[in-house]
Amino acid sequence: MMQTSELQWTSEEQLIAKAAFNKAYAQEIQALVQGVRDRASAIAGTEDVWTLHDFLSARRHELDGKYDERESALIFVFADLIKEGWLSLDDLAGLDPVKLSKISALTRMM
């Protein structure tokens, strides 16, 4: 069985992957912005400001780690994004069936 690091991505698959990646990122950022607006509107004092700062720092760290565009990581990234609800397998239609089956299997394992 071929390892994920050995999978080759065609130029068409790269376009599909980039579109799906960008879609998930945009959706998650939109949700983050709304969450920040909600939290900011509830700020009553200094402690709330620092709590919001800590929240944003943690989310930035999480998002920077999650959205890894390296081809060797995409199978895992897409599996995570599907499991979290930011993507569906339909968003990846057009990828090689081997890649899709790996992503699908990982969503059930994670």
C-alpha positions in Angstrom: 0.0 0.0 0.0 1.3 3.5 -0.9 2.2 5.8 2.0 0.5 9.2 2.1 3.9 10.9 1.6 4.3 9.0 -1.6 1.0 10.1 -3.1 1.3 12.2 -6.2 -1.1 15.0 -6.8 -2.0 15.9 -10.4 -2.4 19.6 -11.3 -6.2 19.0 -11.4 -6.1 17.5 -7.9 -4.0 20.4 -6.7 -6.7 22.8 -7.9 -9.5 20.7 -6.2 -7.5 20.5 -3.0 -6.7 24.2 -3.0 -10.4 25.1 -3.5 -11.5 22.8 -0.7 -8.7 24.0 1.6 -9.7 27.6 1.0 -13.4 26.9 1.5 -12.8 25.3 4.8 -10.4 28.0 6.0 -12.9 30.8 5.0 -15.7 29.0 6.8 -13.7 28.5 9.9 -12.4 32.1 9.9 -15.9 33.4 9.4 -17.1 31.4 12.5 -14.1 32.6 14.5 -14.9 36.3 13.6 -18.5 35.8 14.7 -17.3 34.2 17.9 -14.9 37.1 18.6 -17.7 39.6 17.9 -19.9 37.8 20.4 -17.1 37.6 23.0 -16.1 41.2 22.5 -19.6 42.5 23.0 -19.6 40.8 26.4 -16.4 42.5 27.6 -17.1 44.1 31.0 -13.5 44.6 32.3 -9.8 44.1 31.9 -10.0 40.4 32.7 -12.4 39.8 29.8 -9.9 41.6 27.5 -7.1 39.2 28.5 -9.4 36.2 28.3 -10.2 37.2 24.7 -6.5 37.7 24.0 -5.7 34.3 25.3 -8.6 32.8 23.3 -7.3 34.4 20.1 -3.7 33.4 20.7 -4.8 29.7 21.2 -7.1 29.8 18.1 -4.3 31.3 16.0 -1.9 28.6 17.1 -4.5 25.9 16.4 -5.4 27.2 13.0 -1.8 27.7 11.9 -1.1 24.0 12.8 -4.3 22.7 11.3 -4.1 24.3 7.9 -1.0 22.6 6.6 -0.9 22.9 2.8 2.0 20.4 2.2 0.8 17.6 -0.1 2.2 15.0 2.3 -0.2 16.3 5.0 -3.3 17.0 2.9 -4.9 13.6 3.4 -4.8 14.1 7.2 -5.8 17.8 7.0 -8.9 16.9 4.8 -9.9 14.1 7.2 -9.7 16.5 10.1 -11.7 19.1 8.3 -14.4 16.7 7.3 -14.6 15.3 10.8 -15.0 18.8 12.2 -17.7 19.7 9.6 -15.8 22.3 7.6 -15.7 20.1 4.5 -17.5 17.1 3.1 -16.2 14.3 0.8 -18.3 16.0 -1.9 -16.0 19.0 -1.7 -13.1 16.7 -2.7 -14.9 15.2 -5.7 -12.4 14.7 -8.5 -9.5 13.5 -6.4 -8.1 10.1 -7.1 -10.3 7.3 -5.5 -7.3 6.1 -3.5 -6.9 9.5 -1.9 -10.7 9.7 -1.2 -10.7 6.3 0.4 -7.8 7.2 2.6 -9.5 10.4 3.7 -12.8 8.6 4.3 -11.1 5.9 6.4 -9.2 8.4 8.5 -12.4 10.3 9.3 -13.7 7.1 10.9 -10.5 6.4 12.8 -9.8 9.9 14.2 
